[in-house]
Amino acid sequence: MRNIWKIFEHLYNRKIAGRGLAIFRIAFTIILYFEVFQLFYFRHLIFDVIPYIESYEIAVYPIFIFWFLALIFLLLGFFTKMAAIINYLLTVILLGTTSSYEYHMFYSYLTVSFLFIFLPISKNFSVDRFIAFGGSSAKPQKVSILCYYLPVFIGVGFVYFDSIFFKLTSSLWMNGLGMWKPASMPQSAFMNITPLLNFKYLILALGYLTFLFEAIFIFTFWRKSWRVYLLIIGIGLHLGILICFPIPFFALGVSSIYLLMVPVKFWKIIFDSKVVRLISNRLNLFLIYLFESSKIFTDLLFKKDYRYNSGIIVNRNKVYKKLSFYGIIIITGIQLIVSFNSPLWKNTRELLMVEDHIVIKKTENAIKLMTSVTRDFLGITNHGVFMDSHFENYNHSIAVVYKPENGEDVWLPLTNEKGTPGNYLFGPIWIKWTFRANNPNIDQEVLKESIRDFIAFWAHKEEVDLDNATFSIKVKKNRVPHEWEKNFLNNQLSNPWIEAGYVTWKNEEFYPNIKDIEKL
C-alpha cells in the first residue's frame, strides 16, 4: 500500500495545464446534452404507460427542463459545482427510471457525471474562472495530472478491463468475428460497409486488434510513449462504431473521454495561436461588458480580496489528497469485485468445482446486490457488449407498416424497407426495439406491447388518427453466421418480407393479431 501511495502522491502533486480537462468538460457535456434531448423527444414513448394515451404518473417535462439548464451551466462553467451536482442527481434519477431503454453509454454518463462533482473542471474556459480573475486574461490554470487520468481510468479502462473477462469466453471474439458479425447483422447495421467486410483477413485482424487493445489499455494508457498510439487506435475504434452502428452518442461520448489523452502541448499550440488569442480577447471584452452591465454581478466580478488562511488551505489539501487516494482504491476494488461475476471467473469456479459452495453462492448474490447499486449510482457494472448472446439465433427482422385507406403504405421508422434500423433507432431507442421488444428469442406479449407503444408514439407525431387504423407486421427471416462469409449482409438484405399478421386500432384501443414469429 505504501508504494501505491507514493505513486499516487507523485501523480497528485504533478501539475499540468488544465485546458484539456476543460475541453473534455465541454465536449462531454455537449454529447450528454444531445442524448438528453433525444430522451426528451421520446419521453412519452419511454415514460408513458401508453404514449399520449395513458400518461406516466408524474410529469417528467419539468425535470428535463432542470436537466437542460444544469447542462448549459455545466457547459459554460457557471456555478459549475452546483450544476455538476444537479446534473449527477438528475442523471441517476432519469436514467435509473428508463430500464427497458438502458444501454451501455448510460453507465459512462453516470461515471463521468459523478467525477465532474470532484474534478476542477471549471479552472479553464469557464465563466467561474472569468469571475474569479475579475475579467483579466490570466494564464491557463494548472491541475493535477490525476484529473486527466481518472476519467480515462474509470470511464474507459474499467470498461475494457471487465469486457475482457467476457470476450475470453466468447467464440465470437476468440474467432476474430467481434467486429465482422455485429456489422454484418441487418438489425445492427447502421451503414452497409460490405466492401470492407469482404476483406476477410483485414476485418478478422481488426477484431483481434480490438481485443488486444482492450486487454492492455488499462495498463498502458498512462505511459507517455504509448499514449498517442493508444489514442489513435481508440479514436479509430469508436469512429468505426459511429459509422457502423446506430449508437452515435456512445461513440462520440467515449471519444470525448479520449480527449484527455491528447498531449497538453497540442492544446497549447492551438490556443496560443494568434487567431485563437484574438478571438479569446474579443470574447473576454464582451463578457466584461456583459457583466458590467448587470448590477447583480458587478461586485462579484471585480471583488479582488482573496485572502485565505494558508494553514487552513494546507490542511484542506491534505484531507483532499487522502480522500482522493482512498476513493480511487475503493472504486477500483468495487470494479474488481464486480468482475468476479463475469463469465470467465464463473467458468473458472466451475472448473475448480467450487461454484456450488455455499460461500461462493452467497458471495455471488452479495456482488449482484452491490452491482445493482454501483451500476445505478456510479456506472460501475459488468461490460459484456456485442457478445454471442446478442446475436445467436437472432434470425429475423421485424417491421411495422401503416396501411391507410387512401394512399401508399408508410413504413414506420423502426426497421426500414431494406431491413436495417430506421430513423427512430438510435442509442436507447435502438436497444429497446432490437434487444428488448424483439430479440433472439421473441416473447410475443412483450413484442405486442412494444409495437403498441411505438405505433401510438409515431401516430401522435405524424398526426395519424388511431380511431380506425390498420398496421401490417412484416418479418424478414435471416441466417445467423458462425464463420466469416463474403457478402453476408447483402445476401440477408435481399431476403423477402413475409406477412406476419396485423394490428388494428379502434377508438384508440389496440387489437393485435400477430403470428408466432419464431415459427415462421
C-alpha positions in Angstrom: 0.0 0.0 0.0 2.9 2.3 0.8 4.3 2.0 -2.8 0.8 2.7 -4.2 0.5 5.8 -2.0 3.9 7.1 -3.3 2.8 6.6 -6.9 -0.5 8.3 -6.2 1.2 11.2 -4.3 3.7 11.8 -7.2 0.8 12.0 -9.7 -1.4 14.1 -7.4 1.4 16.7 -6.9 2.3 16.8 -10.6 0.6 19.8 -12.2 -0.1 20.4 -15.9 -2.1 22.9 -17.8 -5.9 22.3 -17.4 -7.0 23.3 -20.8 -7.5 19.7 -21.9 -9.7 19.0 -18.9 -11.9 22.0 -19.8 -12.1 20.8 -23.4 -13.2 17.4 -22.1 -15.9 19.1 -19.9 -17.3 21.0 -22.9 -17.2 18.1 -25.3 -18.7 15.5 -22.9 -21.4 17.9 -21.8 -22.4 18.6 -25.4 -22.8 14.9 -26.1 -24.8 14.4 -22.9 -27.0 17.3 -23.9 -27.9 15.7 -27.2 -28.5 12.4 -25.5 -30.9 14.1 -23.0 -32.6 15.9 -26.0 -33.2 12.5 -27.6 -34.7 11.2 -24.3 -36.8 14.4 -24.1 -38.1 13.9 -27.6 -39.1 10.3 -26.9 -40.2 10.9 -23.3 -43.8 9.9 -23.9 -42.6 6.6 -25.5 -40.2 6.0 -22.7 -42.3 7.0 -19.7 -46.0 6.9 -20.6 -47.9 3.7 -19.9 -49.3 4.0 -23.5 -47.7 7.0 -25.3 -50.1 10.0 -25.4 -53.0 7.8 -24.4 -52.2 6.7 -20.8 -49.8 9.1 -19.2 -47.0 8.4 -16.7 -48.0 9.0 -13.1 -45.8 12.2 -12.8 -44.9 14.8 -15.4 -41.3 14.4 -16.5 -41.3 17.6 -18.6 -40.2 19.9 -15.7 -37.4 17.5 -14.7 -35.9 17.6 -18.2 -36.0 21.5 -18.2 -33.9 21.5 -15.0 -31.6 19.0 -16.6 -31.2 21.1 -19.7 -30.4 24.2 -17.6 -27.9 22.3 -15.5 -26.1 21.1 -18.6 -26.0 24.6 -20.1 -24.5 25.9 -16.8 -22.0 23.0 -16.9 -21.1 23.7 -20.5 -20.4 27.4 -19.7 -18.7 26.6 -16.4 -21.1 28.8 -14.5 -21.8 27.8 -10.9 -20.1 24.7 -12.0 -20.1 22.7 -8.8 -23.8 23.2 -8.2 -24.5 22.4 -11.9 -22.4 19.2 -11.7 -24.3 18.1 -8.6 -27.7 18.7 -10.1 -26.7 17.0 -13.4 -25.5 13.9 -11.5 -28.7 13.7 -9.4 -30.9 14.0 -12.5 -28.7 11.5 -14.4 -29.2 9.0 -11.6 -33.0 9.7 -11.3 -33.9 9.7 -15.0 -31.5 7.1 -16.4 -32.5 4.9 -13.4 -36.2 5.0 -14.4 -35.6 4.0 -18.1 -34.5 0.4 -17.5 -36.1 -1.0 -20.7 -34.3 1.6 -22.7 -31.0 1.3 -20.8 -27.8 1.0 -22.9 -24.2 1.0 -22.3 -23.5 4.7 -22.6 -25.7 5.3 -19.6 -23.0 3.9 -17.4 -20.4 6.3 -18.8 -22.8 9.3 -18.2 -23.2 8.2 -14.6 -19.4 7.7 -14.1 -18.3 11.0 -15.6 -21.2 13.0 -14.1 -20.1 11.7 -10.7 -16.5 12.6 -11.3 -17.5 16.1 -12.5 -18.5 16.9 -9.0 -15.0 16.5 -7.7 -12.7 17.4 -10.7 -11.6 21.0 -11.1 -13.3 21.2 -14.5 -14.0 25.0 -14.2 -10.4 26.2 -13.8 -10.2 27.0 -17.5 -12.6 28.1 -20.2 -15.4 28.9 -17.7 -17.5 31.8 -16.5 -16.5 30.9 -13.0 -12.8 31.4 -13.8 -13.6 34.7 -15.6 -15.4 35.9 -12.5 -12.6 34.7 -10.2 -10.0 36.7 -12.1 -12.0 39.8 -12.4 -12.2 39.7 -16.1 -8.5 39.5 -16.7 -6.9 37.2 -19.2 -5.0 35.2 -16.7 -2.7 32.3 -17.8 -4.2 28.8 -18.0 -4.7 27.3 -14.6 -2.8 24.1 -13.8 -4.4 20.9 -12.4 -3.1 17.6 -11.1 -2.4 15.1 -13.8 -4.6 12.7 -12.0 -7.6 14.8 -13.2 -6.7 13.7 -16.7 -6.0 10.1 -15.7 -9.1 9.4 -13.6 -11.9 9.7 -16.2 -9.9 7.6 -18.6 -9.0 5.0 -16.0 -12.6 4.6 -14.7 -14.7 5.6 -17.7 -12.7 3.7 -20.3 -10.1 1.5 -18.6 -12.6 -0.2 -16.3 -15.0 -0.9 -19.3 -12.3 -2.5 -21.4 -10.8 -4.4 -18.5 -14.1 -6.0 -17.4 -15.1 -6.7 -21.0 -12.1 -8.9 -21.5 -13.5 -11.4 -18.9 -16.5 -11.7 -21.2 -14.6 -11.8 -24.5 -12.2 -14.6 -23.3 -15.2 -16.9 -23.1 -16.8 -15.8 -26.4 -16.4 -17.8 -29.6 -17.4 -14.7 -31.4 -14.4 -12.7 -30.2 -11.9 -15.6 -30.0 -12.6 -16.4 -33.7 -12.0 -12.8 -34.7 -15.6 -12.1 -35.6 -16.1 -9.4 -32.9 -16.3 -6.7 -35.5 -17.5 -8.6 -38.6 -20.6 -10.3 -37.2 -22.3 -7.3 -35.5 -21.6 -5.2 -38.6 -23.0 -8.0 -40.8 -26.3 -8.5 -39.0 -29.1 -6.5 -40.6 -30.7 -5.4 -37.2 -27.5 -3.7 -36.1 -26.0 -2.4 -39.4 -26.5 1.3 -39.4 -24.3 1.6 -42.5 -23.6 -1.1 -45.1 -19.9 -1.5 -45.2 -19.8 -4.7 -47.1 -16.8 -3.7 -49.3 -14.7 -3.5 -46.1 -16.3 -6.6 -44.5 -15.4 -8.6 -47.6 -11.7 -8.2 -46.8 -11.6 -11.3 -44.7 -8.2 -11.1 -43.1 -8.3 -7.4 -42.5 -11.7 -7.5 -40.7 -10.6 -10.5 -38.7 -7.4 -8.7 -37.8 -9.3 -5.7 -36.7 -11.4 -7.9 -34.4 -8.3 -9.3 -32.8 -6.7 -5.9 -32.6 -9.8 -4.6 -30.7 -9.5 -7.5 -28.2 -5.8 -6.9 -27.7 -6.2 -3.1 -27.4 -8.9 -3.5 -24.7 -6.7 -6.1 -22.8 -3.7 -3.8 -22.5 -5.3 -0.4 -22.3 -5.7 0.0 -18.6 -2.1 -1.0 -18.0 -0.6 1.2 -20.7 -2.6 4.4 -21.3 -0.7 6.3 -18.6 2.7 5.7 -20.3 3.7 8.8 -22.2 5.4 6.8 -25.0 2.3 4.7 -25.7 -0.3 7.4 -25.2 -0.6 8.8 -28.7 -0.7 5.4 -30.3 -3.4 4.2 -28.0 -5.3 7.5 -28.6 -5.2 6.9 -32.4 -6.4 3.3 -32.1 -9.1 4.2 -29.5 -10.5 7.1 -31.5 -10.4 4.9 -34.7 -12.3 2.2 -32.9 -15.0 4.5 -31.8 -15.2 6.3 -35.1 -15.8 2.8 -36.6 -18.6 2.3 -34.1 -20.0 5.7 -35.1 -20.1 4.6 -38.8 -21.3 1.0 -38.4 -23.8 1.0 -35.5 -26.8 3.2 -34.5 -25.2 4.3 -31.2 -23.6 7.7 -32.2 -23.6 9.2 -28.7 -21.8 6.1 -27.3 -19.1 6.5 -30.0 -18.8 10.3 -29.6 -19.1 10.2 -25.8 -16.2 7.7 -25.3 -14.2 9.7 -27.9 -14.7 12.8 -25.8 -13.0 11.0 -22.9 -10.1 10.2 -25.1 -9.6 13.9 -25.5 -7.9 13.7 -22.1 -5.1 11.7 -23.7 -4.3 14.4 -26.3 -0.9 15.8 -25.4 -1.1 19.1 -23.5 1.4 20.7 -25.9 -1.3 20.3 -28.7 -3.8 22.5 -26.8 -1.0 25.0 -26.1 -0.2 25.3 -29.8 -3.9 25.7 -30.7 -4.9 28.2 -28.0 -1.7 30.2 -28.2 -2.1 30.8 -31.9 -2.8 34.4 -33.0 -6.2 33.7 -34.3 -7.5 31.9 -31.2 -5.9 34.6 -28.9 -7.6 37.3 -30.9 -11.0 35.6 -30.6 -10.4 35.0 -26.9 -9.6 38.6 -26.2 -12.7 39.7 -28.1 -14.8 37.2 -26.1 -13.1 38.5 -22.9 -14.1 42.1 -23.7 -17.7 41.0 -24.5 -18.0 39.2 -21.2 -16.6 42.2 -19.2 -19.2 44.4 -20.9 -22.0 41.9 -20.2 -21.2 41.6 -16.6 -20.5 45.3 -16.0 -23.9 45.9 -17.5 -25.5 43.7 -14.8 -25.6 45.2 -11.3 -26.2 41.7 -9.9 -22.7 40.5 -10.9 -20.6 43.8 -10.8 -19.5 43.5 -7.2 -18.8 39.8 -7.5 -16.8 40.3 -10.8 -14.4 42.9 -9.5 -14.0 41.6 -6.0 -10.3 41.3 -5.6 -9.9 40.3 -1.9 -8.9 36.6 -1.9 -7.2 36.4 1.5 -7.2 33.0 3.0 -5.5 31.4 6.0 -2.6 29.4 4.4 -2.7 26.9 7.2 -6.3 26.1 6.5 -5.5 25.6 2.8 -2.6 23.3 3.6 -4.7 21.1 5.9 -7.6 21.1 3.4 -5.3 19.9 0.7 -4.0 17.1 2.8 -7.6 15.9 3.5 -8.5 16.1 -0.2 -5.4 14.1 -1.1 -6.2 11.3 1.4 -9.9 11.2 0.4 -8.9 11.1 -3.3 -6.5 8.2 -2.7 -8.9 6.1 -0.7 -11.7 7.0 -3.1 -9.7 5.6 -6.0 -8.8 2.5 -4.1 -12.4 1.8 -3.1 -13.8 2.4 -6.7 -11.1 0.1 -8.1 -11.9 -2.5 -5.6 -15.6 -2.3 -6.4 -14.8 -2.9 -10.1 -12.6 -5.9 -9.3 -15.3 -7.4 -7.1 -18.0 -6.8 -9.8 -15.8 -8.6 -12.4 -15.9 -11.6 -10.1 -19.3 -12.4 -11.6 -18.1 -12.3 -15.2 -18.2 -15.5 -17.3 -14.5 -16.2 -17.2 -14.4 -16.3 -13.4 -17.7 -18.3 -13.3 -16.2 -20.9 -15.7 -13.0 -21.0 -13.5 -15.1 -21.7 -10.4 -16.9 -24.4 -12.2 -13.6 -25.9 -13.4 -12.4 -25.9 -9.8 -15.7 -27.4 -8.7 -16.4 -24.7 -6.1 -19.2 -23.0 -7.9 -21.9 -24.6 -5.8 -20.1 -24.0 -2.5 -22.3 -22.0 -0.1 -19.7 -19.3 0.4 -19.3 -18.8 -3.3 -23.1 -18.7 -3.8 -23.5 -16.1 -1.0 -20.6 -14.1 -2.4 -22.2 -14.1 -5.9 -25.5 -12.9 -4.5 -23.9 -10.2 -2.4 -22.0 -9.0 -5.5 -25.2 -8.9 -7.6 -26.8 -6.8 -4.9 -23.8 -4.5 -4.8 -23.6 -4.2 -8.6 -27.3 -3.1 -8.7 -26.3 -0.2 -6.5 -22.9 0.7 -8.1 -24.5 0.4 -11.6 -27.2 2.9 -10.8 -25.1 5.4 -8.9 -21.5 5.1 -10.3 -21.9 3.3 -13.6 -19.7 0.5 -12.3 -21.0 -2.8 -13.7 -20.2 -5.7 -16.0 -19.5 -4.8 -19.6 -20.5 -7.6 -21.9 -21.0 -5.7 -25.1 -21.7 -7.3 -28.6 -21.5 -10.8 -27.2 -22.6 -14.1 -28.6 -25.9 -14.0 -26.8 -26.9 -10.8 -28.6 -26.8 -12.5 -32.0 -27.1 -16.2 -31.5 -30.4 -17.4 -33.1 -31.3 -13.8 -34.0 -32.7 -14.8 -37.3 -35.4 -12.2 -38.1 -36.1 -8.5 -38.7 -39.5 -7.1 -37.8 -41.1 -4.1 -39.5 -44.4 -2.2 -39.0 -46.2 -0.7 -41.9 -49.2 1.7 -41.8 -51.9 0.8 -44.2 -54.0 4.0 -44.8 -57.4 3.6 -46.5 -56.3 6.0 -49.2 -52.7 6.4 -50.2 -49.4 4.5 -50.2 -48.1 2.3 -47.3 -45.9 4.0 -44.8 -43.1 2.2 -43.1 -42.7 3.2 -39.5 -39.1 4.4 -38.7 -38.3 1.3 -36.9 -37.0 -1.3 -39.3 -36.9 0.2 -42.8 -37.7 -1.4 -46.1 -34.1 -2.7 -46.5 -34.3 -4.4 -43.2 -31.8 -2.2 -41.3 -32.5 0.3 -38.4 -34.9 3.1 -39.3 -34.8 6.8 -38.3 -36.1 6.2 -34.7 -33.5 3.6 -33.9 -30.6 5.4 -32.3 -29.0 4.7 -28.9 -31.6 3.7 -26.3 -34.4 3.5 -28.8 -32.5 1.1 -31.0 -31.7 -1.0 -27.9 -35.4 -1.1 -26.9 -36.7 -2.2 -30.3 -33.8 -4.5 -31.3 -33.0 -6.3 -28.0 -36.0 -5.7 -25.7 -39.1 -5.6 -28.0 -37.7 -8.4 -30.2 -34.6 -10.3 -29.6 -33.0 -13.7 -30.4 -36.0 -15.5 -28.7 -39.1 -13.4 -29.0 -41.6 -13.0 -26.2 -44.9 -12.5 -28.2 -46.5 -10.5 -25.4 -43.6 -8.1 -25.0 -43.5 -7.7 -28.8 -47.2 -6.8 -28.9 -46.9 -4.2 -26.1 -43.8 -2.7 -27.8 -45.5 -2.5 -31.2 -48.5 -0.8 -29.5 -46.3 1.8 -27.8 -44.2 2.6 -30.9 -47.3 2.9 -33.1 -49.1 5.2 -30.5 -46.0 7.4 -30.3 -45.5 7.6 -34.1 -49.2 8.2 -34.8 -49.2 11.2 -32.5 -46.1 12.7 -34.0 -47.4 12.1 -37.6 -51.0 13.1 -36.7 -52.4 9.7 -37.7 -55.9 9.1 -36.3 -56.0 5.9 -34.1 -59.8 5.8 -34.0 -59.7 3.5 -37.1 -56.2 2.4 -38.3 -54.6 -0.8 -39.5 -50.9 -1.7 -39.5 -49.2 -4.7 -41.1 -46.4 -6.6 -39.4 -43.7 -7.9 -41.7 -40.8 -10.2 -41.0 -37.7 -10.9 -42.9 -36.0 -14.3 -42.0 -32.2 -14.1 -41.8 -29.5 -16.6 -41.3 -27.1 -16.5 -38.4 -23.5 -16.9 -39.4 -20.9 -18.9 -37.4 -17.9 -18.0 -39.5 -16.9 -15.3 -42.0 -18.8 -15.2 -45.2 -18.4 -12.9 -48.2 -21.3 -10.5 -49.0 -23.3 -11.9 -46.0 -25.1 -8.7 -45.1 -26.1 -8.0 -48.7 -27.4 -11.6 -49.0 -29.6 -11.1 -45.9 -30.9 -7.8 -47.1 -32.1 -9.4 -50.3 -34.4 -11.8 -48.4 -38.1 -11.2 -49.0 -40.5 -9.8 -46.5 -43.1 -12.2 -45.0 -46.6 -11.1 -43.8 -46.7 -11.8 -40.1 -50.1 -10.5 -39.2 -51.6 -7.1 -38.5 -52.8 -4.9 -35.7 -55.8 -2.6 -35.7 -56.8 0.4 -33.6 -60.4 1.2 -32.8 -61.2 4.3 -30.8 -57.6 4.3 -29.5 -57.9 0.7 -28.4 -55.2 -1.7 -29.6 -56.2 -5.1 -31.1 -53.2 -7.3 -32.2 -53.3 -10.3 -34.5 -49.6 -11.2 -34.8 -48.3 -14.6 -35.8 -45.8 -16.5 -33.7 -42.6 -15.0 -35.2 -40.3 -17.9 -34.1 -42.5 -20.4 -36.1 -42.5 -18.5 -39.4 
